[in-house]
């Protein structure tokens, strides 16, 4: 048995009282583990992008190992008390889940993700552009940081806004004036860029929820 720190990406109910928790960790990259939480604990513990700690119990007869002794590493009260931030985490966790391949370990990705989650948690205002900035930095964390000429073919009518987001520092990027529709369009453009570089479709259903929230 060994201890593990991980980020929750998604959950899948497999049978009564059991879940597969799809996780991102330093040691295993993206990997699913089976857990048997109590009904009350499941909803609170396994929200998207929660950072948790648990004991890993290996199974010599199966690749599906289990987790026990699960507890929260960070409360993320700055996220959980805000409907806008919760919706952003729903979107970002789905991007990670659909982009990262099972078992693939990207050096430094876990640390970057933890830092990004804690940054969103700490922001009190001016975070409406956060998911756009996250996608741009995520591409860089995967090894193909976009330049303007790289991403322009995917960007359509919002080239000035994309250029502003690329050239701004983090704090400046949070203040770039973007409407809801422009944010959504930029997200779609960056997802297209990610699809091109990962050579796989990335169909993110929760982008529609962001459209409803931000217009």
C-alpha positions, 0 to 999 in steps of 0.5 A: 500500500502506498499513499497518493495525492491526486486531482479528480477529473471525473467519476463513473458509477460502476455498481451500487456503492462503487465508483471509478474515480478518474484521476490525475497524479504525479505518479500515474498521470491519468488513471482510474481507481475504484472506490467505495465511498459512503453516499454522503462522502461521494458528492462532497469529495469527488467534485471536479478538480478536488485535490485529494489524498488516499492510500492505493491498494494494488490488485495483482489480478487487475489493472483497476486498483482501489483507493481507501482512506480518502481525504481532502488536501485543500478545501477549495472554499474559494471555488466551492462557494462560487457558482461561476468558479464551479462551472469553470472547474467542470469545464476544465476537468472535462478538458483534462479528462478528454485530452489526456490519455490513460496512463500517459505521464507528462512531466510537470503537468500535475504540479502545473494543474495543482498550481492552476487550481489553487490560483483559481481558488484564490482569485476573488474578482476578475476571473471570467477569462480564467478558462481561456488562459488555462487552455493556453497554458495547458497547451504549453504544459503539454509541450506545444505552447501556441504562438500567434501564427500557430493558433491563428488558423484556428481562431476565425474572427477573434484574432485581435482578442487571441493576440491580446490573450497570448501577449498578456501576463497572467494578471493582464489576461484576466483584464482583457475585455472579452464578451461571453460569446468571444470567450466561448469562441476562443475556447473552441479555437484553442480546443481545435488547436489541441485536437490538431496537436494531440491528433484526437477529437476533444468533445467537451460537453460542458462548454455549453454550460459556460455559454449559458453562464457567460452568454 
